[in-house]
């Protein structure tokens, strides 16, 4: 059995006459029609069984749209909130899940209070977008946990370290925690609290196969990913086995007749800022799908990024999206 899953940041999915964040952040009827038609075409290109969505303001409209495309099951755990002073303007957004397989349970992820203390978080905490924790029933009888999240963004462009593959966890923690103690990046502090809360929730259900479909708003090799996947981030004496694995590393596309001097291809960016590409959108898998796990229940057999619209205009557009879509195919064992 093959299972295709994807993550899709819709980029301000808000039906007119409503706006998001500012009064100018809204569509006219023609633009909205163009956007919804493009989203439908993109979902068909993804050809998924399960999709996690980010930047959902008009959830009823999205539910109708995905059900027209064969996704019988749709859920959110929160509502986008309208401004108390400006009618028709949303001030928050949500995430959503659409599935062709039954959703037997749906709930939001709770914060992990000890993580707030660890990251010097003194203010009242609330997720920027409450993550989804959904239990799905697959045709082979397997239960599957699917998380959907959209972590805190760095809208103010406050300083944040960019790490490389060779940077160790200890080096990352030393630099970042000094930054947090100096109160130089409140967005990163919240993002780490959100990622840590997700870690502990996923860990509590470690016996069940799990996926995370997400816009992390953070780059590859970031400390956010360590907080999300690495037990040693939370406890220096913990085991080295990751809680989650980046699915992109589980799949290597075959290259026929490679050039002897051909360099290893760079990872495809999913978003751009000032014309520089970054990977912000990910699909993570639990150990149940790791290719080297002798007791695995499935393996990653495809992983690709739909970014044609960003090749035309790297910053994206309101009519389309400023993010690429990520799709992962899992082949489940019989």
Number of C-alpha atoms within 10 A of each C-alpha: 11 14 16 19 24 27 28 28 22 24 20 23 27 25 21 15 11 19 23 24 15 11 13 10 15 22 20 11 12 9 15 18 14 13 21 19 14 15 21 15 12 15 16 11 11 22 14 20 17 23 27 26 26 25 23 23 28 19 23 12 14 21 19 13 16 21 15 11 13 12 21 16 18 22 20 23 18 17 16 19 14 19 14 10 7 12 11 16 22 22 16 17 25 24 28 25 27 24 21 19 16 16 22 12 12 18 16 16 22 17 20 17 13 11 18 21 11 12 18 15 18 8 7 6 13 12 18 18 23 24 26 29 26 24 19 22 16 15 10 10 8 12 16 17 22 24 27 28 28 28 26 23 16 16 7 9 9 11 12 16 13 12 15 12 8 8 11 12 16 11 12 18 14 10 12 19 15 11 18 17 13 9 12 15 18 15 21 26 22 22 24 23 31 32 25 28 24 25 22 22 17 26 16 10 11 16 11 17 20 24 25 27 29 26 26 23 19 22 19 20 17 19 26 24 21 24 23 26 27 23 21 17 20 17 9 10 9 11 11 11 12 14 21 27 22 16 25 20 11 17 16 11 9 7 7 6 6 9 8 6 6 7 8 6 6 6 12 14 18 22 23 19 10 7 10 10 15 18 19 19 26 26 24 22 26 24 25 21 27 21 16 11 12 9 11 16 18 21 23 23 19 17 21 16 20 17 20 11 16 20 9 9 12 22 19 19 14 18 21 21 24 23 27 27 25 24 26 25 21 20 16 17 12 7
